[in-house]
Amino acid sequence: MIAVVTPAQAKAFADAGFALFEGKEATEGVAYDCRDFVCRLPTSDPRALAVSVS
């Protein structure tokens, strides 16, 4: 599953109780690679986001 959200949407999800989105609304242009409820360090380099299909 992939979620692409704006900072405002991330805040709304966090406010609704989705802990995975907490703290992710502060910076635009940054991506978080989160899998199994764990996120890697944020990146602004699209090449750093590896897409794996299983």
mmCIF file of the N, C-alpha and C atoms, coordinates in Angstrom:
data_MODEL
# 
_entry.id   MODEL 
# 
loop_
_atom_site.group_PDB 
_atom_site.id 
_atom_site.type_symbol 
_atom_site.label_atom_id 
_atom_site.label_alt_id 
_atom_site.label_comp_id 
_atom_site.label_asym_id 
_atom_site.label_entity_id 
_atom_site.label_seq_id 
_atom_site.pdbx_PDB_ins_code 
_atom_site.Cartn_x 
_atom_site.Cartn_y 
_atom_site.Cartn_z 
_atom_site.occupancy 
_atom_site.B_iso_or_equiv 
_atom_site.pdbx_formal_charge 
_atom_site.auth_seq_id 
_atom_site.auth_comp_id 
_atom_site.auth_asym_id 
_atom_site.auth_atom_id 
_atom_site.pdbx_PDB_model_num 
ATOM 1   N N  . MET A 1 1  ? 0.842  -1.175 0.000  1.00 0.00 ? 1  MET A N  1 
ATOM 2   C CA . MET A 1 1  ? 0.000  0.000  0.000  1.00 0.00 ? 1  MET A CA 1 
ATOM 3   C C  . MET A 1 1  ? 0.889  1.240  0.000  1.00 0.00 ? 1  MET A C  1 
ATOM 4   N N  . ILE A 1 2  ? 0.521  2.205  -0.800 1.00 0.00 ? 2  ILE A N  1 
ATOM 5   C CA . ILE A 1 2  ? 1.248  3.463  -0.882 1.00 0.00 ? 2  ILE A CA 1 
ATOM 6   C C  . ILE A 1 2  ? 0.282  4.599  -0.572 1.00 0.00 ? 2  ILE A C  1 
ATOM 7   N N  . ALA A 1 3  ? 0.737  5.521  0.265  1.00 0.00 ? 3  ALA A N  1 
ATOM 8   C CA . ALA A 1 3  ? -0.058 6.709  0.573  1.00 0.00 ? 3  ALA A CA 1 
ATOM 9   C C  . ALA A 1 3  ? 0.760  7.924  0.195  1.00 0.00 ? 3  ALA A C  1 
ATOM 10  N N  . VAL A 1 4  ? 0.194  8.767  -0.615 1.00 0.00 ? 4  VAL A N  1 
ATOM 11  C CA . VAL A 1 4  ? 0.823  10.031 -0.972 1.00 0.00 ? 4  VAL A CA 1 
ATOM 12  C C  . VAL A 1 4  ? -0.107 11.121 -0.458 1.00 0.00 ? 4  VAL A C  1 
ATOM 13  N N  . VAL A 1 5  ? 0.391  11.893 0.504  1.00 0.00 ? 5  VAL A N  1 
ATOM 14  C CA . VAL A 1 5  ? -0.458 12.895 1.138  1.00 0.00 ? 5  VAL A CA 1 
ATOM 15  C C  . VAL A 1 5  ? 0.275  14.228 1.241  1.00 0.00 ? 5  VAL A C  1 
ATOM 16  N N  . THR A 1 6  ? -0.492 15.277 1.301  1.00 0.00 ? 6  THR A N  1 
ATOM 17  C CA . THR A 1 6  ? 0.064  16.609 1.531  1.00 0.00 ? 6  THR A CA 1 
ATOM 18  C C  . THR A 1 6  ? 0.333  16.753 3.033  1.00 0.00 ? 6  THR A C  1 
ATOM 19  N N  . PRO A 1 7  ? 1.099  17.768 3.418  1.00 0.00 ? 7  PRO A N  1 
ATOM 20  C CA . PRO A 1 7  ? 1.303  17.984 4.855  1.00 0.00 ? 7  PRO A CA 1 
ATOM 21  C C  . PRO A 1 7  ? -0.020 18.168 5.613  1.00 0.00 ? 7  PRO A C  1 
ATOM 22  N N  . ALA A 1 8  ? -0.973 18.857 5.011  1.00 0.00 ? 8  ALA A N  1 
ATOM 23  C CA . ALA A 1 8  ? -2.279 19.051 5.669  1.00 0.00 ? 8  ALA A CA 1 
ATOM 24  C C  . ALA A 1 8  ? -3.011 17.722 5.829  1.00 0.00 ? 8  ALA A C  1 
ATOM 25  N N  . GLN A 1 9  ? -2.933 16.873 4.824  1.00 0.00 ? 9  GLN A N  1 
ATOM 26  C CA . GLN A 1 9  ? -3.571 15.562 4.920  1.00 0.00 ? 9  GLN A CA 1 
ATOM 27  C C  . GLN A 1 9  ? -2.885 14.693 5.970  1.00 0.00 ? 9  GLN A C  1 
ATOM 28  N N  . ALA A 1 10 ? -1.552 14.767 6.041  1.00 0.00 ? 10 ALA A N  1 
ATOM 29  C CA . ALA A 1 10 ? -0.824 14.010 7.063  1.00 0.00 ? 10 ALA A CA 1 
ATOM 30  C C  . ALA A 1 10 ? -1.257 14.444 8.449  1.00 0.00 ? 10 ALA A C  1 
ATOM 31  N N  . LYS A 1 11 ? -1.427 15.741 8.639  1.00 0.00 ? 11 LYS A N  1 
ATOM 32  C CA . LYS A 1 11 ? -1.889 16.251 9.945  1.00 0.00 ? 11 LYS A CA 1 
ATOM 33  C C  . LYS A 1 11 ? -3.288 15.752 10.249 1.00 0.00 ? 11 LYS A C  1 
ATOM 34  N N  . ALA A 1 12 ? -4.161 15.762 9.263  1.00 0.00 ? 12 ALA A N  1 
ATOM 35  C CA . ALA A 1 12 ? -5.532 15.294 9.474  1.00 0.00 ? 12 ALA A CA 1 
ATOM 36  C C  . ALA A 1 12 ? -5.550 13.811 9.843  1.00 0.00 ? 12 ALA A C  1 
ATOM 37  N N  . PHE A 1 13 ? -4.733 13.008 9.170  1.00 0.00 ? 13 PHE A N  1 
ATOM 38  C CA . PHE A 1 13 ? -4.652 11.589 9.517  1.00 0.00 ? 13 PHE A CA 1 
ATOM 39  C C  . PHE A 1 13 ? -4.110 11.409 10.934 1.00 0.00 ? 13 PHE A C  1 
ATOM 40  N N  . ALA A 1 14 ? -3.077 12.165 11.282 1.00 0.00 ? 14 ALA A N  1 
ATOM 41  C CA . ALA A 1 14 ? -2.501 12.081 12.633 1.00 0.00 ? 14 ALA A CA 1 
ATOM 42  C C  . ALA A 1 14 ? -3.534 12.481 13.678 1.00 0.00 ? 14 ALA A C  1 
ATOM 43  N N  . ASP A 1 15 ? -4.258 13.564 13.402 1.00 0.00 ? 15 ASP A N  1 
ATOM 44  C CA . ASP A 1 15 ? -5.303 14.018 14.333 1.00 0.00 ? 15 ASP A CA 1 
ATOM 45  C C  . ASP A 1 15 ? -6.416 12.990 14.487 1.00 0.00 ? 15 ASP A C  1 
ATOM 46  N N  . ALA A 1 16 ? -6.626 12.183 13.447 1.00 0.00 ? 16 ALA A N  1 
ATOM 47  C CA . ALA A 1 16 ? -7.671 11.153 13.491 1.00 0.00 ? 16 ALA A CA 1 
ATOM 48  C C  . ALA A 1 16 ? -7.184 9.876  14.180 1.00 0.00 ? 16 ALA A C  1 
ATOM 49  N N  . GLY A 1 17 ? -5.922 9.875  14.614 1.00 0.00 ? 17 GLY A N  1 
ATOM 50  C CA . GLY A 1 17 ? -5.433 8.733  15.367 1.00 0.00 ? 17 GLY A CA 1 
ATOM 51  C C  . GLY A 1 17 ? -4.493 7.806  14.623 1.00 0.00 ? 17 GLY A C  1 
ATOM 52  N N  . PHE A 1 18 ? -4.124 8.159  13.401 1.00 0.00 ? 18 PHE A N  1 
ATOM 53  C CA . PHE A 1 18 ? -3.185 7.332  12.645 1.00 0.00 ? 18 PHE A CA 1 
ATOM 54  C C  . PHE A 1 18 ? -1.764 7.747  13.027 1.00 0.00 ? 18 PHE A C  1 
ATOM 55  N N  . ALA A 1 19 ? -1.180 7.040  13.979 1.00 0.00 ? 19 ALA A N  1 
ATOM 56  C CA . ALA A 1 19 ? 0.108  7.415  14.552 1.00 0.00 ? 19 ALA A CA 1 
ATOM 57  C C  . ALA A 1 19 ? 1.233  7.464  13.514 1.00 0.00 ? 19 ALA A C  1 
ATOM 58  N N  . LEU A 1 20 ? 1.143  6.664  12.477 1.00 0.00 ? 20 LEU A N  1 
ATOM 59  C CA . LEU A 1 20 ? 2.187  6.639  11.454 1.00 0.00 ? 20 LEU A CA 1 
ATOM 60  C C  . LEU A 1 20 ? 2.385  8.015  10.807 1.00 0.00 ? 20 LEU A C  1 
ATOM 61  N N  . PHE A 1 21 ? 1.339  8.845  10.800 1.00 0.00 ? 21 PHE A N  1 
ATOM 62  C CA . PHE A 1 21 ? 1.418  10.160 10.157 1.00 0.00 ? 21 PHE A CA 1 
ATOM 63  C C  . PHE A 1 21 ? 1.841  11.275 11.115 1.00 0.00 ? 21 PHE A C  1 
ATOM 64  N N  . GLU A 1 22 ? 2.014  10.970 12.411 1.00 0.00 ? 22 GLU A N  1 
ATOM 65  C CA . GLU A 1 22 ? 2.390  12.000 13.377 1.00 0.00 ? 22 GLU A CA 1 
ATOM 66  C C  . GLU A 1 22 ? 3.761  12.576 13.053 1.00 0.00 ? 22 GLU A C  1 
ATOM 67  N N  . GLY A 1 23 ? 3.866  13.905 13.060 1.00 0.00 ? 23 GLY A N  1 
ATOM 68  C CA . GLY A 1 23 ? 5.136  14.579 12.804 1.00 0.00 ? 23 GLY A CA 1 
ATOM 69  C C  . GLY A 1 23 ? 5.539  14.643 11.344 1.00 0.00 ? 23 GLY A C  1 
ATOM 70  N N  . LYS A 1 24 ? 4.707  14.172 10.461 1.00 0.00 ? 24 LYS A N  1 
ATOM 71  C CA . LYS A 1 24 ? 5.055  14.148 9.039  1.00 0.00 ? 24 LYS A CA 1 
ATOM 72  C C  . LYS A 1 24 ? 4.472  15.339 8.280  1.00 0.00 ? 24 LYS A C  1 
ATOM 73  N N  . GLU A 1 25 ? 3.831  16.252 9.001  1.00 0.00 ? 25 GLU A N  1 
ATOM 74  C CA . GLU A 1 25 ? 3.187  17.371 8.327  1.00 0.00 ? 25 GLU A CA 1 
ATOM 75  C C  . GLU A 1 25 ? 4.063  18.625 8.310  1.00 0.00 ? 25 GLU A C  1 
ATOM 76  N N  . ALA A 1 26 ? 5.233  18.560 8.904  1.00 0.00 ? 26 ALA A N  1 
ATOM 77  C CA . ALA A 1 26 ? 6.030  19.764 9.102  1.00 0.00 ? 26 ALA A CA 1 
ATOM 78  C C  . ALA A 1 26 ? 6.784  20.240 7.862  1.00 0.00 ? 26 ALA A C  1 
ATOM 79  N N  . THR A 1 27 ? 7.102  19.354 6.943  1.00 0.00 ? 27 THR A N  1 
ATOM 80  C CA . THR A 1 27 ? 7.981  19.726 5.847  1.00 0.00 ? 27 THR A CA 1 
ATOM 81  C C  . THR A 1 27 ? 7.420  19.300 4.503  1.00 0.00 ? 27 THR A C  1 
ATOM 82  N N  . GLU A 1 28 ? 7.278  20.264 3.590  1.00 0.00 ? 28 GLU A N  1 
ATOM 83  C CA . GLU A 1 28 ? 6.863  19.918 2.229  1.00 0.00 ? 28 GLU A CA 1 
ATOM 84  C C  . GLU A 1 28 ? 8.096  19.503 1.428  1.00 0.00 ? 28 GLU A C  1 
ATOM 85  N N  . GLY A 1 29 ? 7.872  18.657 0.427  1.00 0.00 ? 29 GLY A N  1 
ATOM 86  C CA . GLY A 1 29 ? 8.957  18.234 -0.431 1.00 0.00 ? 29 GLY A CA 1 
ATOM 87  C C  . GLY A 1 29 ? 9.804  17.127 0.161  1.00 0.00 ? 29 GLY A C  1 
ATOM 88  N N  . VAL A 1 30 ? 9.327  16.518 1.226  1.00 0.00 ? 30 VAL A N  1 
ATOM 89  C CA . VAL A 1 30 ? 10.057 15.442 1.884  1.00 0.00 ? 30 VAL A CA 1 
ATOM 90  C C  . VAL A 1 30 ? 9.209  14.181 1.827  1.00 0.00 ? 30 VAL A C  1 
ATOM 91  N N  . ALA A 1 31 ? 9.862  13.068 1.552  1.00 0.00 ? 31 ALA A N  1 
ATOM 92  C CA . ALA A 1 31 ? 9.155  11.786 1.484  1.00 0.00 ? 31 ALA A CA 1 
ATOM 93  C C  . ALA A 1 31 ? 9.624  10.881 2.616  1.00 0.00 ? 31 ALA A C  1 
ATOM 94  N N  . TYR A 1 32 ? 8.685  10.077 3.084  1.00 0.00 ? 32 TYR A N  1 
ATOM 95  C CA . TYR A 1 32 ? 8.973  9.087  4.117  1.00 0.00 ? 32 TYR A CA 1 
ATOM 96  C C  . TYR A 1 32 ? 8.672  7.712  3.538  1.00 0.00 ? 32 TYR A C  1 
ATOM 97  N N  . ASP A 1 33 ? 9.635  6.817  3.614  1.00 0.00 ? 33 ASP A N  1 
ATOM 98  C CA . ASP A 1 33 ? 9.447  5.439  3.164  1.00 0.00 ? 33 ASP A CA 1 
ATOM 99  C C  . ASP A 1 33 ? 9.108  4.621  4.411  1.00 0.00 ? 33 ASP A C  1 
ATOM 100 N N  . CYS A 1 34 ? 7.828  4.319  4.575  1.00 0.00 ? 34 CYS A N  1 
ATOM 101 C CA . CYS A 1 34 ? 7.353  3.621  5.765  1.00 0.00 ? 34 CYS A CA 1 
ATOM 102 C C  . CYS A 1 34 ? 6.832  2.243  5.371  1.00 0.00 ? 34 CYS A C  1 
ATOM 103 N N  . ARG A 1 35 ? 7.301  1.237  6.082  1.00 0.00 ? 35 ARG A N  1 
ATOM 104 C CA . ARG A 1 35 ? 6.882  -0.145 5.834  1.00 0.00 ? 35 ARG A CA 1 
ATOM 105 C C  . ARG A 1 35 ? 6.710  -0.836 7.172  1.00 0.00 ? 35 ARG A C  1 
ATOM 106 N N  . ASP A 1 36 ? 5.623  -1.568 7.315  1.00 0.00 ? 36 ASP A N  1 
ATOM 107 C CA . ASP A 1 36 ? 5.351  -2.303 8.551  1.00 0.00 ? 36 ASP A CA 1 
ATOM 108 C C  . ASP A 1 36 ? 5.414  -1.387 9.773  1.00 0.00 ? 36 ASP A C  1 
ATOM 109 N N  . PHE A 1 37 ? 4.860  -0.185 9.657  1.00 0.00 ? 37 PHE A N  1 
ATOM 110 C CA . PHE A 1 37 ? 4.752  0.796  10.738 1.00 0.00 ? 37 PHE A CA 1 
ATOM 111 C C  . PHE A 1 37 ? 6.095  1.338  11.214 1.00 0.00 ? 37 PHE A C  1 
ATOM 112 N N  . VAL A 1 38 ? 7.121  1.268  10.360 1.00 0.00 ? 38 VAL A N  1 
ATOM 113 C CA . VAL A 1 38 ? 8.435  1.837  10.660 1.00 0.00 ? 38 VAL A CA 1 
ATOM 114 C C  . VAL A 1 38 ? 8.850  2.683  9.465  1.00 0.00 ? 38 VAL A C  1 
ATOM 115 N N  . CYS A 1 39 ? 9.323  3.911  9.729  1.00 0.00 ? 39 CYS A N  1 
ATOM 116 C CA . CYS A 1 39 ? 9.722  4.809  8.649  1.00 0.00 ? 39 CYS A CA 1 
ATOM 117 C C  . CYS A 1 39 ? 11.229 4.998  8.622  1.00 0.00 ? 39 CYS A C  1 
ATOM 118 N N  . ARG A 1 40 ? 11.775 5.014  7.411  1.00 0.00 ? 40 ARG A N  1 
ATOM 119 C CA . ARG A 1 40 ? 13.181 5.368  7.234  1.00 0.00 ? 40 ARG A CA 1 
ATOM 120 C C  . ARG A 1 40 ? 13.319 6.869  7.416  1.00 0.00 ? 40 ARG A C  1 
ATOM 121 N N  . LEU A 1 41 ? 14.553 7.352  7.454  1.00 0.00 ? 41 LEU A N  1 
ATOM 122 C CA . LEU A 1 41 ? 14.765 8.791  7.554  1.00 0.00 ? 41 LEU A CA 1 
ATOM 123 C C  . LEU A 1 41 ? 14.137 9.487  6.353  1.00 0.00 ? 41 LEU A C  1 
ATOM 124 N N  . PRO A 1 42 ? 13.604 10.690 6.543  1.00 0.00 ? 42 PRO A N  1 
ATOM 125 C CA . PRO A 1 42 ? 12.979 11.410 5.432  1.00 0.00 ? 42 PRO A CA 1 
ATOM 126 C C  . PRO A 1 42 ? 14.012 11.773 4.367  1.00 0.00 ? 42 PRO A C  1 
ATOM 127 N N  . THR A 1 43 ? 13.539 11.889 3.136  1.00 0.00 ? 43 THR A N  1 
ATOM 128 C CA . THR A 1 43 ? 14.424 12.244 2.023  1.00 0.00 ? 43 THR A CA 1 
ATOM 129 C C  . THR A 1 43 ? 13.706 13.187 1.061  1.00 0.00 ? 43 THR A C  1 
ATOM 130 N N  . SER A 1 44 ? 14.483 14.014 0.404  1.00 0.00 ? 44 SER A N  1 
ATOM 131 C CA . SER A 1 44 ? 13.926 14.858 -0.656 1.00 0.00 ? 44 SER A CA 1 
ATOM 132 C C  . SER A 1 44 ? 14.436 14.383 -2.022 1.00 0.00 ? 44 SER A C  1 
ATOM 133 N N  . ASP A 1 45 ? 15.169 13.273 -2.025 1.00 0.00 ? 45 ASP A N  1 
ATOM 134 C CA . ASP A 1 45 ? 15.709 12.703 -3.251 1.00 0.00 ? 45 ASP A CA 1 
ATOM 135 C C  . ASP A 1 45 ? 14.829 11.539 -3.706 1.00 0.00 ? 45 ASP A C  1 
ATOM 136 N N  . PRO A 1 46 ? 14.084 11.701 -4.799 1.00 0.00 ? 46 PRO A N  1 
ATOM 137 C CA . PRO A 1 46 ? 13.183 10.631 -5.254 1.00 0.00 ? 46 PRO A CA 1 
ATOM 138 C C  . PRO A 1 46 ? 13.892 9.309  -5.538 1.00 0.00 ? 46 PRO A C  1 
ATOM 139 N N  . ARG A 1 47 ? 15.185 9.368  -5.899 1.00 0.00 ? 47 ARG A N  1 
ATOM 140 C CA . ARG A 1 47 ? 15.926 8.140  -6.177 1.00 0.00 ? 47 ARG A CA 1 
ATOM 141 C C  . ARG A 1 47 ? 16.127 7.290  -4.923 1.00 0.00 ? 47 ARG A C  1 
ATOM 142 N N  . ALA A 1 48 ? 16.005 7.906  -3.755 1.00 0.00 ? 48 ALA A N  1 
ATOM 143 C CA . ALA A 1 48 ? 16.201 7.185  -2.496 1.00 0.00 ? 48 ALA A CA 1 
ATOM 144 C C  . ALA A 1 48 ? 14.987 6.326  -2.136 1.00 0.00 ? 48 ALA A C  1 
ATOM 145 N N  . LEU A 1 49 ? 13.898 6.502  -2.865 1.00 0.00 ? 49 LEU A N  1 
ATOM 146 C CA . LEU A 1 49 ? 12.679 5.745  -2.570 1.00 0.00 ? 49 LEU A CA 1 
ATOM 147 C C  . LEU A 1 49 ? 12.612 4.544  -3.504 1.00 0.00 ? 49 LEU A C  1 
ATOM 148 N N  . ALA A 1 50 ? 12.960 3.418  -2.992 1.00 0.00 ? 50 ALA A N  1 
ATOM 149 C CA . ALA A 1 50 ? 12.928 2.186  -3.776 1.00 0.00 ? 50 ALA A CA 1 
ATOM 150 C C  . ALA A 1 50 ? 11.525 1.610  -3.721 1.00 0.00 ? 50 ALA A C  1 
ATOM 151 N N  . VAL A 1 51 ? 11.013 1.255  -4.860 1.00 0.00 ? 51 VAL A N  1 
ATOM 152 C CA . VAL A 1 51 ? 9.688  0.653  -4.933 1.00 0.00 ? 51 VAL A CA 1 
ATOM 153 C C  . VAL A 1 51 ? 9.872  -0.851 -5.091 1.00 0.00 ? 51 VAL A C  1 
ATOM 154 N N  . SER A 1 52 ? 9.335  -1.585 -4.138 1.00 0.00 ? 52 SER A N  1 
ATOM 155 C CA . SER A 1 52 ? 9.412  -3.041 -4.236 1.00 0.00 ? 52 SER A CA 1 
ATOM 156 C C  . SER A 1 52 ? 7.998  -3.590 -4.398 1.00 0.00 ? 52 SER A C  1 
ATOM 157 N N  . VAL A 1 53 ? 7.859  -4.484 -5.312 1.00 0.00 ? 53 VAL A N  1 
ATOM 158 C CA . VAL A 1 53 ? 6.569  -5.099 -5.577 1.00 0.00 ? 53 VAL A CA 1 
ATOM 159 C C  . VAL A 1 53 ? 6.671  -6.562 -5.192 1.00 0.00 ? 53 VAL A C  1 
ATOM 160 N N  . SER A 1 54 ? 5.732  -6.988 -4.328 1.00 0.00 ? 54 SER A N  1 
ATOM 161 C CA . SER A 1 54 ? 5.773  -8.390 -3.935 1.00 0.00 ? 54 SER A CA 1 
ATOM 162 C C  . SER A 1 54 ? 4.540  -9.130 -4.375 1.00 0.00 ? 54 SER A C  1 
# 
